[in-house]
Amino acid sequence: VEEAMEKSKVPLLEPAWPPADIDRRSSAGGDEGEEEGLGRRLVEENRKLWVVAGPSICTRFSTFGLTIISQAFIGHIGPTELAAYALVSTVLMRFSIDVLMGMASALETLCGQSYGAKQYHMLGIYLQRSWIILFACAVAMLSIYLFTSPLLVFLGQDPAICSVAGTIALWYIPIMLSSVCSYTLQMYLQAQSKNAIITYLAFLNLGIHLLLSWLATARFDLGLAGVMGSNIIAVWIPVFGQLVFVFFGGCPQTWTGFSSAAFADLGAVFKLSMSSGVMLCLEMWYNTILVLLTGNMKNAQIALDALSIW
């Protein structure tokens, strides 16, 4: 009986590998599974990162491309016009755009917090508050565009270049005002991961500006007015496209129409916007100072032309 009991304890099938080998194989399989899981997570995180960062890159590329295209076609008009354009776009436009962009970055914080807290209705209210604050700041900065020529002469720039710069500055007023809606709408849409519309419109306005600038200068010989008019059309196309998307059902949770609540607590939003604007401007205005110093050189026209290309 005892012998029979001992035989019953013997396994019917011997394992193919020793117990230690089984442990090693199971450990290796676990490591491979962990590596595959880590790889999948890295791919997924990378995809999510590009969903957010991709439209921002396309928008910056489009904005920079508009300036380069305008600069290239204005360079065919004359050296004085190119120097004046470099002065206005680098000094005046960068000054105002950096202020508006910095203040609009506060909306990104507010919209992100509200969307994370599922207070979706607040995104539309914050958007309207930012429109009010940024539009007021844009109106306050109009004086530097209206009096560009005497301002630049006072800063020691060449009078001939300043005269043309005054004309270009007037064309830049609609472009500056478009930034009020453009930057705020981008922050509002990105907080909801509605990035595709931003990307499509960014490339659309770049192509339209290239086509219209070529027609205005090469075909119809409209000169400076043609290039700047094309620029105005190009910058407003994304604004109108994003407004149509928001107003007509693109953001049903966060946009419920205009509200009187947008006029409440403007002071707190203004303080946050100003602090954000100051931080960005301190980083970006170094190039503006460089251009102003270049304009005080003896051959200011050649120096500014070269700096604009650089």
GUPADO-736770 format. One record per atom (N, C-alpha, C, O): residue in three letters; x, y, z. Coordinates in steps of 0.1 Angstrom, whole numbers, plus 5000, padded with zeros to 4 digits. Atoms other than C-alpha are relative to their C-alpha. Example, Ala and Ser with C-alpha at 12.3 -4.5 7.8 and 13.67 -1.06 7.14 Angstrom:
ALA500949885000ALA512349555078ALA500950125000ALA501950125007SER499149895000SER513749895071SER499250115008SER499750225009
This chain:
VAL500849885000VAL500050005000VAL500950125000VAL500650224993GLU499149885000GLU502850245009GLU500750024987GLU500950144982GLU499449985013GLU504550174976GLU499150064990GLU499550144981ALA501049955010ALA501350244957ALA499850155003ALA499650234993MET500249864996MET500950574976MET501250094995MET501050204990GLU498849935005GLU504550674966GLU499950024985GLU500350134980LYS500249995014LYS503850604930LYS499050104996LYS499150164985SER501049905003SER500750814931SER500450145000SER499950234994LYS499449874999LYS502851114940LYS500850044989LYS501150164986VAL499249975012VAL504951084909VAL499250064989VAL498250004986PRO500849945011PRO503751324881PRO499949914988PRO500949844985LEU500250085012LEU502351154850LEU500950044989LEU501549964982LEU499249945011LEU504251394827LEU501150085007LEU500850175015GLU498849924995GLU507751524835GLU500050134993GLU499750144981PRO500049875007PRO508151894828PRO501150004990PRO502249944991ALA499049995011ALA510051984796ALA501350075005ALA502350044999TRP498949934996TRP512352214815TRP500149995016TRP499149975022PRO499950004985PRO513752224851PRO499250125005PRO499050224998PRO500849894993PRO511852444876PRO500850134999PRO500150244996ALA499349885001ALA514652704875ALA499950064986ALA499850184984ASP500149955014ASP514452724837ASP498750054997ASP498550154990ILE501349955001ILE510752774839ILE499950145006ILE499250225000ASP500049874993ASP511253064863ASP500650104991ASP500150224989ARG499349905009ARG513753224839ARG499250034988ARG499150154984ARG500849975012ARG511453184809ARG498850095003ARG498550174995SER501249924997SER508453324827SER500450155003SER499750245000SER499549864997SER510553624839SER500450074987SER500150194985ALA499749935013ALA511853684803ALA498750034993ALA498650144987GLY501349975007GLY508253664790GLY499450125007GLY498850215000GLY500549894993GLY507253914817GLY500750134995GLY500150234993ASP499249885004ASP510054154807ASP499650044986ASP499550164983GLU500449975014GLU509154124770GLU498650075000GLU498450164992GLY501349944999GLY505554204779GLY500050145005GLY499350235000GLU499949874995GLU506554504799GLU500650104990GLU500250214989GLU499449925010GLU508754634771GLU499050034989GLU499050154984GLU501049975010GLU505954594746GLU499050105005GLU498550194998GLY501049914994GLY503554774770GLY500650145001GLY499950244998LEU499449874999LEU506055054775LEU500150064986LEU499950184984GLY499949955014GLY506555084737GLY498650064996GLY498650164989ARG501449955004ARG502755114732ARG499750135007ARG499150225001ARG500349884993ARG502455374759ARG500850124995ARG500350234994LEU499249895006LEU505355584744LEU499450044987LEU499350164984VAL500749965012VAL503655574710VAL498750075002VAL498550174995GLU501349934998GLU500355674724GLU500250145006GLU499550235002GLU499749874994GLU501855954745GLU500550094989GLU500250214989ASN499449925011ASN503756074714ASN498950054991ASN498950164986ARG501149965008ARG500556074694ARG499250115006ARG498850214999LYS500849904993LYS498656274720LYS500850135000LYS500250244999LEU499249885000LEU501556524722LEU500050074987LEU499850194986TRP500049935013TRP501556584685TRP498650054996TRP498450144988VAL501449955002VAL497756624685VAL499950145005VAL499250224999VAL500149874994VAL498256924707VAL501050094994VAL500750214991ALA498949915005ALA501657054695ALA499950024985ALA500450134980GLY500049995014GLY501056994658GLY499350134995GLY499950204987PRO500749885005PRO498457264652PRO500750135004PRO500850234997SER499249884996SER500557514672SER501250024991SER501550144988ILE498949995009ILE503557444651ILE499650054986ILE500250144980CYS500649955013CYS501457484619CYS499650145000CYS499950224991THR500449864999THR500057814631THR501250095001THR501250194994ARG498849914999ARG503457954640ARG500750004986ARG501250104982PHE499450005014PHE504857834606PHE499250084991PHE499850154982SER500849925008SER501957994589SER500250155002SER500350234993THR499849864997THR502358324607THR501450054995THR501550164990PHE498749975005PHE506058324600PHE500150004985PHE500850094979GLY500150015014GLY505358224564GLY499450124994GLY499950174983LEU500749885005LEU503058524559LEU501050114999LEU501150194989THR499049905000THR505858754569THR501149994989THR501550084983ILE498950035010ILE508458584547ILE499550034986ILE500250094978ILE500649985013ILE506158594517ILE499850154997ILE500250194986SER500149855002SER505358964521SER501350064998SER501550154990GLN498749945001GLN508959044526GLN500749974987GLN501350054981ALA499450045013ALA509958854495ALA499550084988ALA500250124980PHE500649925011PHE507559034472PHE500250155002PHE500450224992ILE499749864998ILE508159374488ILE501450034996ILE501750144992GLY498649995005GLY511859314481GLY500150034986GLY501150094981HIS500049975015HIS510959324444HIS499650144997HIS499850194986ILE500549865002ILE509359664448ILE501150105001ILE501350194993GLY498949904999GLY512359854461GLY500749985014GLY500149925023PRO499250014987PRO515059864489PRO499450085011PRO499550045023THR500649914990THR513360154507THR498849935006THR498649935018GLU501350074995GLU510059964509GLU500449885008GLU499749855019LEU499650114992LEU511859654521LEU500550045014LEU500249975024ALA499549954988ALA513659844548ALA498950055009ALA498950035021ALA501249954992ALA510460014559ALA499249895005ALA498749895017TYR500850124996TYR508659684560TYR500749935012TYR500049895021ALA499350064989ALA511359534582ALA499950085012ALA499850025023LEU500149924988LEU511259824605LEU498649995007LEU498549985019VAL501350014995VAL507459814609VAL499749865006VAL499249855017SER500450144996SER507059434611SER500849965012SER500349885021THR499250044989THR509959394635THR499850085013THR499950035024VAL500149914988VAL509459694658VAL498650025004VAL498249975015LEU501349974996LEU505859804658LEU499149875001LEU498549855011MET500950125000MET504159474648MET500449905011MET499549855018ARG499650094990ARG506259264671ARG499750055014ARG499349975023PHE500449944987PHE505659504700PHE498649975003PHE498349925014SER501450024997SER501959484697SER499549865000SER498749815008ILE500450145001ILE501659124687ILE500549925012ILE499849845017ASP499550064988ASP503859014716ASP499150035012ASP498949945021VAL500949964989VAL501659204740VAL498749924999VAL498249875009LEU501350075001LEU498459054726LEU500149855002LEU499349785008MET499750144998MET499958704724MET500249965014MET499749865019GLY499850034986GLY501158714759GLY498750015009GLY498549935018MET501249984993MET497858844772MET499049884997MET498249845005ALA500950115004ALA495958574752ALA500549875007ALA499649785008SER499550124993SER498158304769SER499349975013SER499349865018ALA500750024987ALA496258364801ALA498749934998ALA498349855006LEU501250075004LEU493158234783LEU500349855000LEU499449775003GLU499650145000GLU494957904778GLU499949945014GLU499449835015THR500050054987THR495357864815THR498549995006THR498149895011LEU501449994995LEU491757964823LEU499149894993LEU498349825000CYS500850095007CYS490257744796CYS500449855004CYS499549775005GLY499650134996GLY492357444806GLY499549965013GLY499149845015GLN500550034987GLN491357464842GLN498549985000GLN498049885006SER501450025000SER487657504834SER499649874993SER498749804997TYR500350125007TYR487657224809TYR500349875008TYR499649785008GLY499650114992GLY489456994833GLY499049985012GLY498749875016ALA501050004990ALA486857084860ALA498649974995ALA497649975003LYS501350025007LYS484057014835LYS499050125002LYS497850105001GLN500949885000GLN482757374838GLN500150054986GLN500650164983TYR499849975014TYR482357384801TYR499450134996TYR500050204987HIS500649875004HIS480157694799HIS500950115003HIS500850224997MET499149904997MET482957894814MET501050034989MET501650144989LEU499149975011LEU485157854784LEU499550114991LEU500350194986GLY500649895008GLY482858064763GLY500050135006GLY500350245000ILE500049884992ILE482658324790ILE501450065000ILE501650184998TYR498649954999TYR486458344794TYR500450054986TYR501250154985LEU499749955013LEU486758374756LEU499550144997LEU500250224992GLN500649875001GLN484458674756GLN500750105008GLN500950225004ARG499349914991ARG486258834785ARG501450044993ARG501850154994SER498749985007SER489558794766SER499850094988SER500750184986TRP500249915012TRP488058954735TRP499950155005TRP500450244999ILE500249874995ILE486959254756ILE501450075004ILE501750185000ILE498849944995ILE490359304773ILE501050024989ILE501750124988LEU499049995011LEU492559234742LEU499650114990LEU500450184985PHE500549895009PHE490359464720PHE500350145006PHE500750234998ALA499749874994ALA490759744745ALA501550034999ALA501950154997CYS498549985001CYS494559694745CYS500450034986CYS501350124984ALA499649985014ALA494659684707ALA499650154996ALA500350214989VAL500449865003VAL492660014705VAL501050105007VAL501450205001ALA499049924994ALA495160164730ALA501350014993ALA502050114994MET498750015008MET498060064708MET499950064986MET500950074979LEU500249945013LEU496560224677LEU500850124997LEU501250154986SER499349885002SER498360544683SER501449984994SER501950074987ILE498750025006ILE501760394675ILE500049974985ILE501049994978TYR500150025014TYR500460294641TYR499650134993TYR500050154981LEU500449885006LEU498860624634LEU501150114999LEU501150194990PHE498949905000PHE501960824643PHE501449934999PHE502349965006THR498750085002THR504660574631THR501150094995THR502250085000SER498949925006SER506660824610SER500650095010SER501950085011PRO499349914991PRO507261094636PRO500649925012PRO501649965017LEU499450084989LEU507860824663LEU501349944996LEU502349945004LEU498750065005LEU510560644642LEU501050114998LEU502250095001VAL499049895002VAL512160974633VAL500550055014VAL501750085015PHE499649964987PHE512261064670PHE501049905006PHE501949935014LEU499150104996LEU514060734676LEU501249994992LEU502149904994GLY498849985008GLY516660834651GLY500149924987GLY501249904982GLN500050075012GLN515660634621GLN500050094987GLN499850214989ASP499949935012ASP516160744585ASP498650064995ASP497749984995PRO501349945004PRO513360994574PRO499449944988PRO498249934988ALA500650065013ALA512960844539ALA499449875003ALA498349834998ILE500550134996ILE512460504554ILE498750025009ILE497849945008CYS501149974991CYS510160644581CYS498750044993CYS497650014997SER501249955008SER507860804555SER499349884994SER498049874995VAL500650125005VAL507260464538VAL499549915011VAL498449855010ALA500550084988ALA506960294572ALA498750055005ALA497949975010GLY501349954996GLY504160524581GLY498849954992GLY497749924997THR501050055009THR502160404551THR499849855003THR498649805004ILE500250154997ILE502860034559ILE499349985013ILE498649895014ALA500650024987ALA501860084595ALA498550014999ALA497849945007LEU501549995002LEU498360194584LEU499449874995LEU498349834999TRP500450135005TRP498059874565TRP500049895010TRP499349795010TYR499950104990TYR499059684595TYR498950015011TYR498849915019ILE501049994989ILE496159804617ILE499049894999ILE498749835010PRO500950115000PRO493659544604PRO500749875004PRO500049785010ILE499350124997ILE496359274608ILE500149995015ILE500049885021MET499950004986MET496959374644MET498749975007MET498649905017LEU501350034994LEU493259374652LEU499549864998LEU498849805006SER500450155002SER492859024637SER500649915010SER500149815013SER499350084990SER495258904663SER499249985013SER499349895020VAL500850014988VAL492758974690VAL499149885000VAL499049815010CYS500850125002CYS490458704677CYS500849884997CYS500549775002SER499350115005SER493058484662SER500749925012SER500549805013TYR499350064988TYR495158414694TYR499049945010TYR499249835015THR501050054990THR492158384717THR499249884995THR499049785003LEU500850115005LEU490258144694LEU500949875000LEU500549765002GLN499150115000GLN493357924691GLN500149945014GLN500149825016MET499950054986MET493757904729MET498749935004MET498749825011TYR501450054997TYR489957834732TYR499949864994TYR499449775001LEU500250125007LEU489957554707LEU501049895004LEU500749775005GLN499050094996GLN493257394718GLN499749945014GLN500049825017ALA500450064986ALA491857354754ALA499149894998ALA498949815008GLN501050105002GLN489157134739GLN500649894990GLN499849804986SER499450095009SER491556944716SER499450004986SER499449904979LYS500649995014LYS489757074685LYS501150074992LYS500950194989ASN498949955007ASN492957124666ASN500049994985ASN500750074979ALA500050035015ALA492157004631ALA499750134993ALA500350164983ILE500449885007ILE490357324621ILE501150115000ILE501250184990ILE498949915000ILE493357534632ILE501049974990ILE501550064983THR499050045009THR495757334611THR499550034986THR500350084977TYR500549985013TYR493557344580TYR500050144996TYR500550184985LEU500049865003LEU493057714581LEU501350075000LEU501650164992ALA498749945000ALA496657784588ALA500749984986ALA501350074981PHE499450025013PHE497757624556PHE499250074989PHE499850104978LEU500849935010LEU494857774537LEU500450144998LEU500550194987ASN499649855001ASN495758134545ASN501450024994ASN501650124988LEU498749995006LEU499358064536LEU500049994985LEU500750074978GLY500250015014GLY498457944502GLY499350114993GLY499850164982ILE500749895005ILE496058224496ILE500950124999ILE500850204989HIS499149895000HIS498558484506HIS501149994989HIS501450094983LEU499050025010LEU501158344483LEU499550034986LEU500150094978LEU500749985013LEU498758334453LEU499750154998LEU500050214987LEU500449865002LEU497358684459LEU501250104999LEU501250194992SER498949915001SER500758844465SER500749994986SER501150094981TRP499450025014TRP502058694432TRP499150074990TRP499750144981LEU500949935009LEU498958824414LEU500250155001LEU500250224991ALA499949864997ALA499259164430ALA501350074995ALA501250184990THR498749945004THR502959224422THR500449964986THR500850054978ALA499550045013ALA503759014391ALA499050024989ALA499450054978ARG501049995011ARG500459034372ARG499450144999ARG499350204988PHE500849875000PHE498659354382PHE500950125004PHE500450235004ASP499149894997ASP501659564394ASP499450105010ASP499450225008LEU500749924990LEU499759684425LEU501050055011LEU500750145019GLY499049954992GLY502959734444GLY499849975015GLY499349865019LEU500050024986LEU503059774482LEU498549985005LEU498349905013ALA501450014996ALA499259814485ALA499549864997ALA498749805004GLY500450145004GLY498759474467GLY500549905010GLY499749815014VAL499450104991VAL501059284490VAL499350015014VAL499049915020MET500649984987MET499659444522MET498549965000MET498049915010GLY501450045001GLY496059394510GLY499949855000GLY499049805006SER500050154999SER496859024504SER500249955014SER499649855018ASN499750044986ASN498259004539ASN498850015009ASN498549935017ILE501249984992ILE495159144554ILE498949894997ILE498449845007ILE500950115004ILE492958894535ILE500449875006ILE499649805012ALA499550134995ALA495158604545ALA499849995015ALA499549885020VAL500150014985VAL495158684583VAL498649995005VAL498349945015TRP501350014995TRP491458724585TRP499249884996TRP498249855001ILE500750125004ILE490558404567ILE499949905012ILE498849845014PRO500150094989PRO491458184597PRO499150055011PRO498449975018VAL500849944990VAL489658424620VAL498549974997VAL497749925005PHE501450025004PHE486358404601PHE499749855000PHE498649815004GLY500250144999GLY486758024597GLY499849945014GLY498949865016GLN500150054986GLN487257964634GLN498750065006GLN498149995014LEU501249944994LEU484358204643LEU498849924995LEU497949895002VAL501150085006VAL482058014619VAL499949865007VAL498849815010PHE500050134993PHE483157684635PHE499550005014PHE498749915018VAL500449994986VAL482557804670VAL498550045001VAL497849975009PHE501449954999PHE479257984664PHE499049904995PHE497849904999PHE501050095006PHE477657714643PHE500249855003PHE500249774994GLY500150134995GLY477957404663GLY501349925002GLY501349805005GLY498750074999GLY481657324664GLY500449975015GLY501149885018CYS499750014986CYS481757364702CYS498750015008CYS498550115015PRO501349994994PRO478257284715PRO500050005015PRO499250065022GLN499950004986GLN479357224751GLN500550135006GLN500050175017THR499349884994THR481457534756THR499550134995THR499750245001TRP500549875005TRP479757794734TRP498550005000TRP497949924992THR501450004999THR476257874743THR499450144996THR498350174999GLY500449875004GLY476158224729GLY500650115008GLY501350085018PHE499549894993PHE477058574740PHE499350025014PHE498149995014SER500549994987SER476558634777SER500450135007SER501650185005SER499649884992SER476458944800SER501049965011SER501650055016ALA499050054990ALA478558734824ALA501450034996ALA502450035004ALA498649975005ALA481558824802ALA500550135005ALA501750155006PHE499649874995PHE481559174817PHE500350005015PHE500750105021ALA499750014986ALA481959044852ALA501449955002ALA502049874994ASP498650054997ASP485358984869ASP501050034990ASP502049954988LEU499049975010LEU487259154841LEU501350045007LEU502450025001GLY498849964994GLY489759294866GLY500949885003GLY502149895001ALA499250124997ALA490958944877ALA500749954987ALA501849914986VAL499550055013VAL491358834840VAL501050104995VAL502050054989PHE499149915005PHE493059154832PHE501449995007PHE502450005000LYS498850014993LYS495659114859LYS500849874996LYS502049884994LEU499450125005LEU496358754848LEU500650024986LEU501749974983SER499549985014SER496658864812SER501250095000SER502150074992MET498849915000MET499059144820MET501249935005MET502349954999SER498850074995SER501358924840SER500549904990SER501749894988SER499650095010SER501358674812SER500750074988SER501750034983GLY499549925011GLY501958944786GLY501450065003GLY502350064994VAL498749954996VAL504959094805VAL501149904999VAL502149924994MET499050115001MET506758764808MET500449974986MET501649954983LEU499750035014LEU506458694771LEU500850124993LEU501750094985CYS499449895007CYS507359044760CYS501550025004CYS502350064996LEU498649994995LEU510559054781LEU500949904992LEU502149934991GLU499350105007GLU511658744762GLU500250034985GLU501250004979MET500149985014MET510758864727MET500550144995MET500950154983TRP499749875004TRP511659234726TRP501550034997TRP501850144992TYR498549975003TYR515459194723TYR500250024986TYR501150104982ASN499849985015ASN515159164685ASN499550134996ASN500150194987THR500549875003THR513159484684THR501150115003THR501350204995ILE498949914996ILE515959664702ILE501250004990ILE501850104987LEU498950015009LEU518459524678LEU499750074986LEU500650134981VAL500349935012VAL516559654648VAL500050155001VAL500550224992LEU499949854998LEU516260004663LEU501450045000LEU501750154994LEU498649965001LEU519960014668LEU500649994986LEU501450074982THR499550015013THR520559894633THR499550124991THR500350174982GLY500549895007GLY518360174620GLY500850135002GLY500650234994ASN499249884997ASN520760434635ASN501449994993ASN502150094995MET498750015007MET523660314614MET500050094988MET499050144984LYS499949905011LYS524960524585LYS499349954988LYS498450024982ASN500750065012ASN523760284557ASN498849935006ASN498749805005ALA501150064993ALA520460224575ALA499249914990ALA498749804994GLN500850085010GLN518660104543GLN500649874997GLN499949774998ILE499450125002ILE521159844535ILE500149915012ILE499849795011ALA499950084987ALA521559734571ALA498749945003ALA498649825007LEU501350054997LEU517859694576LEU499549894990LEU498949804994ASP500350115010ASP517459504543ASP500749875003ASP500049765003ALA499250124997ALA520159264553ALA499449935013ALA499449815014LEU500550054987LEU518759224589LEU498649934998LEU498349835004SER501350065003SER515259154575SER500149864994SER499349774996ILE499850135007ILE516558874553ILE500649905011ILE500249785010TRP499450094990TRP518558734583TRP498949965010TRP499149885019
